[in-house]
Amino acid sequence: MKLTLYHLATSRSQRILWLLEEFQLNYDLVICRQNPPNAGMQQLKQHSASAKFPTLLIQADQQQFALSESSAIAEFLQQHLHKAPAADSALEQQLQFSFWKNFADASFMPNLALKQIFAHIVQRTPLPLRPVSWCFKQGFSLGYLNQAIAAQLDSIEQHLSRHAWLAGNSFSIADILVWFPLQACAAAHPEFMRYPHCRHYLAQIESRPAFQQALRKGQWSDAQFKQYWAKAW
Ligand SMILES: N[C@@H](CCC(=O)N[C@@H](CS)C(=O)NCC(=O)O)C(=O)O
């Protein structure tokens, strides 16, 4: 099976690059740029006009498939090419694994994406009307979004105060998927200092050689990431 990852630097696709490194898989990496589109981007559009990042091109038995959605790619790679948490592992560990793996993109990321959407709406509102969209953004943040994100961070913090990793004692794809939204909070949430276990957990991730290798290969920029997320708060 031949794997090709289409990757956008400093984006969610960093998680899949890291996963490929953790699993020590053979793969080709194509770094895409959007404006103006580079050769990688044009190549990706030939496989799938609406493809997002990450997209994994899977070539096997003279067939090829372009798979998008980070959680789907992570699950596919785990099921087909690497081992899932052992079927005989404790039920609690299996349930934690399922919960956190799905929590990342189904619950945590959407709230952060909403932060970005509201910030973009304010930026794009014509100047004379901007106070109106700013008040709308603030109202939604204060009335709902900030509490929702705080509750999610509290539940991660509480879990990490009792477990080294999200699925219990072992590192898993749940950790890879949750890393991106949690790192976004670390980069921009004004009260992230209140979450010492989350901060320790992120430091633990940063010390993994595969994580560092993926940052280098993926051309990750901390400064760009911080700037992007700071605008959302
Ligand atoms: N739910 C998808 C979201 C993918 C997504 O929106 N990726 C962004 C990068 S973070 C992207 O492709 N942006 C460029 C575009 O929409 O054209 C996933 O997690 O894989």
The ligand as an SDF file (V2000), in Angstrom:
LIG
                    3D

 20 19  0  0  0  0  0  0  0  0999 V2000
  -12.8700   18.2700    9.6900 N   0  0  0  0  0  0  0  0  0  0  0  0
  -11.7630   18.3510    8.7760 C   0  0  0  0  0  0  0  0  0  0  0  0
  -11.4440   19.8110    8.5340 C   0  0  0  0  0  0  0  0  0  0  0  0
  -10.4160   19.9930    7.4600 C   0  0  0  0  0  0  0  0  0  0  0  0
  -10.1150   21.4630    7.2230 C   0  0  0  0  0  0  0  0  0  0  0  0
  -11.0120   22.3290    7.2070 O   0  0  0  0  0  0  0  0  0  0  0  0
   -8.8290   21.7580    7.0050 N   0  0  0  0  0  0  0  0  0  0  0  0
   -8.4220   23.1200    6.7430 C   0  0  0  0  0  0  0  0  0  0  0  0
   -7.0180   23.3070    7.2870 C   0  0  0  0  0  0  0  0  0  0  0  0
   -7.0240   23.3390    9.0290 S   0  0  0  0  0  0  0  0  0  0  0  0
   -8.3830   23.3460    5.2450 C   0  0  0  0  0  0  0  0  0  0  0  0
   -8.3030   22.4150    4.4650 O   0  0  0  0  0  0  0  0  0  0  0  0
   -8.4300   24.6030    4.8600 N   0  0  0  0  0  0  0  0  0  0  0  0
   -8.3010   24.9790    3.4870 C   0  0  0  0  0  0  0  0  0  0  0  0
   -9.5770   24.9710    2.7190 C   0  0  0  0  0  0  0  0  0  0  0  0
  -10.6520   24.8690    3.3300 O   0  0  0  0  0  0  0  0  0  0  0  0
   -9.5130   25.0830    1.4940 O   0  0  0  0  0  0  0  0  0  0  0  0
  -10.5520   17.6350    9.3840 C   0  0  0  0  0  0  0  0  0  0  0  0
  -10.3870   17.6620   10.5980 O   0  0  0  0  0  0  0  0  0  0  0  0
   -9.7670   17.0140    8.6460 O   0  0  0  0  0  0  0  0  0  0  0  0
  1  2  1  0
  2  3  1  0
  2 18  1  0
  3  4  1  0
  4  5  1  0
  5  6  2  0
  5  7  1  0
  7  8  1  0
  8  9  1  0
  8 11  1  0
  9 10  1  0
 11 12  2  0
 11 13  1  0
 13 14  1  0
 14 15  1  0
 15 16  2  0
 15 17  1  0
 18 19  2  0
 18 20  1  0
M  END
$$$$
